[in-house]
Amino acid sequence: KPRAQQHLLEYYIEQKVDAIVLAPMDRKTLNPYLEKASKAGIKIVIVDSPVTTDSIDCFIATDNYKAGAMGAELMVSKLNSAGPILVVGHSPDNGSERETRISTEEILKNTPCIAGVFTTNEATSDGVLHVMQDRNGTHIPFIAFDYNQKLLEGVRNKQIEALITQRPYALGFFGVRSAIELLNGKKVSKQM
């Protein structure tokens, strides 16, 4: 996927577009392309996931710290017993739904004192949902981050206590609006 974004960035730089609004698939791979676009005078607004270059005009994302705090508050309100909370995330090198399922199954099997599970994104939420659906016996609270139809069904079926969702439409809206404001010479916050 980052390779497709690389090709698109190259294309739009060659087309000399005025602005680019991008939700990057990787925090480092696209940096040279973003730097090239910036040097070409193209306004760059990054949404959802950060990059590690300073050659952007604006970054717009969910406040993950606040989202995590919301998850913690929800988890405390749903706990049935004392014990550790399993937080399931992923790195760019792993974290597919299948890998998440295998590792979560192993941890839950080998650590029966786990009191609840919190996932940090859609892929891990999907993977853990499958584990919870396959578990026979004890139910433990599961708070998931992100949203899709499978996860919503998990809430309806009482396999997930709560979903913490982002607002992707709002991220896109504010990204495009910020690009337009930049093109009109207005100042925008470097980070929103």
C-alpha positions in Angstrom: 0.0 0.0 0.0 2.8 2.5 0.7 4.1 1.8 -2.8 0.8 2.8 -4.3 0.9 6.0 -2.3 4.5 6.6 -3.5 3.3 6.3 -7.1 0.3 8.6 -6.5 2.5 11.2 -4.9 5.0 11.1 -7.8 2.2 11.5 -10.2 0.6 14.5 -8.4 4.0 16.2 -8.0 4.6 15.8 -11.7 1.1 17.3 -12.3 2.0 20.3 -10.2 -1.1 20.1 -8.1 -1.6 22.9 -5.5 -2.3 20.8 -2.5 -2.2 17.2 -1.3 -4.3 15.8 1.5 -3.0 12.3 2.5 -3.6 9.6 5.1 -0.3 7.9 5.0 0.1 4.1 5.2 3.6 4.4 6.7 5.3 7.1 8.8 8.7 7.0 7.0 8.4 5.6 3.5 6.6 8.6 2.0 8.9 11.3 3.5 11.1 11.8 0.4 8.0 12.3 -1.7 6.5 14.7 0.8 9.7 16.6 1.0 9.9 16.8 -2.8 6.3 18.0 -2.9 7.0 20.7 -0.3 10.0 21.9 -2.2 7.8 22.2 -5.3 5.5 24.5 -3.4 2.7 22.0 -2.9 0.7 22.5 0.3 0.6 19.2 2.3 -2.0 18.2 4.9 -1.6 14.9 6.6 -4.6 13.2 8.3 -5.0 10.3 10.6 -1.5 8.9 10.8 1.7 10.9 11.3 4.8 11.1 9.2 8.4 11.7 10.4 9.2 14.7 8.2 8.7 18.3 9.0 7.9 19.1 5.3 4.2 19.3 5.9 1.9 22.2 6.5 -0.7 20.6 8.8 -1.3 17.3 10.6 -4.9 16.4 11.7 -5.7 13.3 13.8 -7.6 11.8 16.6 -6.2 12.6 20.1 -5.1 9.0 20.9 -4.2 9.9 24.4 -7.8 11.1 25.1 -9.2 8.1 23.3 -7.0 5.7 25.4 -8.2 7.5 28.6 -11.8 7.0 27.5 -11.0 3.4 26.9 -9.5 3.1 30.4 -12.5 4.7 32.0 -14.9 2.4 30.2 -12.8 -0.6 31.0 -12.8 0.2 34.8 -16.6 0.5 34.7 -17.0 -2.9 33.0 -14.5 -5.0 34.9 -15.9 -8.0 36.7 -12.7 -8.9 38.6 -9.2 -7.5 39.5 -6.4 -8.4 37.2 -4.2 -7.2 34.4 -5.7 -5.6 31.2 -4.3 -7.0 27.9 -3.7 -4.1 25.5 -3.4 -5.3 21.9 -1.8 -3.1 19.3 0.4 -3.7 16.3 3.5 -2.5 14.6 4.0 -1.9 10.9 5.8 -5.2 10.6 3.1 -7.3 12.1 -0.4 -7.0 13.4 -2.5 -8.6 10.8 -5.8 -9.9 12.0 -4.5 -13.5 11.8 -1.3 -12.7 13.8 -3.4 -10.8 16.4 -5.8 -13.8 16.8 -2.9 -16.2 17.3 -1.0 -14.0 19.9 -4.2 -13.1 21.7 -5.4 -16.7 22.0 -2.0 -17.7 23.4 -1.9 -14.9 25.9 -5.4 -15.5 27.1 -4.8 -19.3 27.3 -1.5 -18.8 29.3 -2.6 -15.9 31.5 -6.1 -16.8 32.8 -6.0 -13.9 35.3 -6.5 -11.3 32.4 -9.4 -9.1 33.6 -10.1 -7.3 30.3 -8.9 -6.6 26.7 -8.4 -3.2 25.0 -7.5 -3.0 21.3 -5.9 0.0 19.7 -7.1 -0.1 16.1 -9.4 -1.8 13.6 -7.1 -4.7 12.6 -6.4 -5.7 16.2 -10.1 -5.2 17.2 -11.2 -7.5 14.4 -8.6 -10.1 15.4 -9.6 -10.1 19.1 -13.3 -10.2 18.3 -12.7 -13.5 16.5 -10.9 -14.8 19.6 -13.7 -13.7 21.8 -16.3 -15.3 19.5 -14.4 -18.6 19.6 -13.9 -18.6 23.4 -16.2 -21.0 25.4 -16.8 -20.1 29.0 -15.7 -17.0 30.8 -16.5 -13.7 29.2 -14.1 -10.8 30.0 -14.7 -7.2 29.1 -13.5 -6.1 25.7 -13.2 -2.5 24.6 -12.3 -2.0 21.0 -10.9 1.0 19.1 -12.2 1.9 15.6 -15.4 0.8 13.8 -16.6 -1.5 11.1 -19.8 -3.6 10.7 -18.2 -6.7 12.3 -17.3 -4.8 15.4 -20.7 -3.2 15.6 -22.2 -6.7 15.4 -19.8 -7.6 18.2 -21.4 -4.9 20.3 -24.9 -6.0 19.4 -24.0 -9.6 20.3 -22.5 -8.4 23.7 -19.0 -9.7 22.7 -17.7 -6.1 22.8 -18.6 -3.8 25.7 -17.9 -0.6 23.8 -16.3 0.9 20.6 -14.2 4.0 20.7 -14.5 5.4 17.2 -12.8 8.0 15.2 -14.6 10.3 12.9 -13.0 9.7 9.5 -15.4 12.0 7.7 -14.3 14.8 10.0 -10.6 14.1 9.5 -11.2 14.3 5.7 -13.3 17.3 5.9 -10.9 19.3 8.1 -8.0 18.1 5.9 -9.6 19.4 2.7 -10.7 22.6 4.5 -7.2 23.2 5.8 -5.7 22.7 2.3 -8.2 25.2 0.9 -7.3 27.7 3.7 -3.6 27.3 3.1 -4.2 27.9 -0.7 -6.1 31.0 0.2 -3.2 32.3 2.3 -4.8 31.7 5.6 -2.9 30.4 8.6 -3.8 27.0 9.9 -2.6 25.2 13.0 0.4 22.9 12.4 -1.4 20.2 14.4 -5.1 19.7 15.0 
